[in-house]
Amino acid sequence: MEGEILSLIKVWIGVFACLSYCYAINKIVSRGPARLLCVLPVVFIFLFLPLNLNSVHLGGTTAFFIAWLGNFKLLLFAFGKGPLCSDSSISLGRFVAVACTPIKIHQKKHPSPPISHLNGKNKENPKGSQIFFPLRHVVIGVLLAILIRVYDYSEDIHPKVILFLYCFHIYFLLEIILAMVAALARALLGVELEPQFNEPYLTTSLQDFWGRRWNLMVTSILRPTVYDPTRHAMTRVVGRKWVSIAAILATFIVSGLMHELMFYYLGCMNSTWEVTWFFLLQGSCLAVEVVLKKAVFAGRWQLPRLVSGPLTIGFVMVTCFWLFFPQFLRCKVDERALEECAALGKFVKNVTRTLTYKFSTFFGITLSI
């Protein structure tokens, strides 16, 4: 555990050095091909840095932050686009935070929160949000801890039920990790951050789930890097009406390939391409949904929310069981994650015992541990 933490520190020192270099070239190299040539070495370094980490939690999170989000933001930065170029006076600290963490600085468009026409109260209640969101994440943390304890009895639970629990585990874990990053950025940089999830369990369609509810930071980075350029390039080929279909498929293919890369970091195993097929299937079904809405129903009819919501969630979960989780289990991510939780508990216990012993020795107090 100590060795992995030391490797993590070295990796993030390297990340900080690379991003400091990018921050410097922003002042002296104009956007375009010249800046791209300067940024590409950092992109390759970010692809290799996660290989220095072996743990699921630390290595997987770092890979997601720098090899995916960080690199995509740097490619946008090379052409003067994206969050790294939205503020010409951005400080080095904010530049690094925005570049290598899944956060997006929230731009306030109104001097005061909008007023609801239903009850005359603020829709965005700052005090209410400060109370509600920490409580919400405490509940999610408790549920995640309960899930981890349930895995101790996995031999007595049907494998399909375990896979069902993994769906919640992934969502809970991402919520906690991203909330911690957001809270840290808010405390250190004083910025308001947009949420990473928008209650995905309330989704009504695939378009709603992937576009407006699930992992919004990935959605917002794929849109300017893949979706919009594809729309621009393919408009003359397929026309304005159907160009969104080509853009959707391209976006999901890229997402699938990036997920394959993330699984490689987690397990360093040759890909079976099941994860790519999962996202290609999701993108194809979403494209069919868009076509039906435009050409067939045209807003005249739609399924009730009580029907479309469970159908959407059910489809995503069933296809996860079929194509996504086999790769997840093949890398033994679940077993290694539980082992890391046990190792972390042991590490914290040893550190606490050492600090308590030094404290008692310093003050001449005898404590039983």
Buried (B, 14 or more C-beta within 10 A) or exposed (E): BEEBEEBBEEBBEBBEEBBEBBBEBBEEBEBEEEBBEBBBEBBEBBBEBBBBBBBBBBBBBBBBBBBBBBBBBBBBBBBEBBBBBEEEEBEEEBBBBBBBBBBBBEEEEEEEEEEEEEEEEBEEEEEEEEEEBEEEBEEBBEBBEEBBEBBEEBEEEEEEEBBBBBBBBBBBBBBBBBBEBBBEBEEEBEBEBBBBBBEBEEBBBBBBBBBBBBBBBBBBBBBBBBBBEBBEEBBEEBEEEBBBBBBBBBBBBBBBBBBBBBBBBBBEEEBBBBBBBBBBBBBBBBBEBBEEBBEEEEEEEEEEEEEBBEBBBEBBBEBBBBBBBBBBBEBBBBEBBBEBBEEEEEBEEEEEEEEEEEEBEEEEEEEEE
